[in-house]
Amino acid sequence: MRKTFRIKKPAEFQNVFDHHQSVANKYFVLYRLKKQNQKHFRLGLSVGKKVGKAHDRVFVKRRIRQAFLELKPKLDSHVDILVIARPAAAHQSQAFIKKQLEHVLKLAKLLKDENHDSNQ
């Protein structure tokens, strides 16, 4: 995933935290902030020390980024998304992480409805 798709600056993270809407499941907490003047979504990741050692946290971040790369065509483009991984996300498979992220994105109403789009 290109750097333009990432939220990196602490001020940008704080902006999403301050004006957010959030949803969660056992594995992830997702914060979203609508931004109408944006060409594509941006993703911020936070994987705390409770998830594991540094290599475990990097492993989880890579899997989250890969899942978002695969889900990119289905995602709303005018939004900033922060994903916080919970400790239960450690040592899970790529397919499982993608499934759990899809679940959280559906709760947040950020996935485009494929059936609705194909009928038009």
Secondary structure, DSSP 8 states (H G I E B T S, - for coil): --GGGB--SHHHHHHHHHT-EEEE-SSEEEEEEE-TT-SS-EEEEEE-GGG-SHHHHHHHHHHHHHHHHHHGGGB-SSEEEEEEE-GGGTT--HHHHHHHHHHHHHHTT-B--HHHHHT-
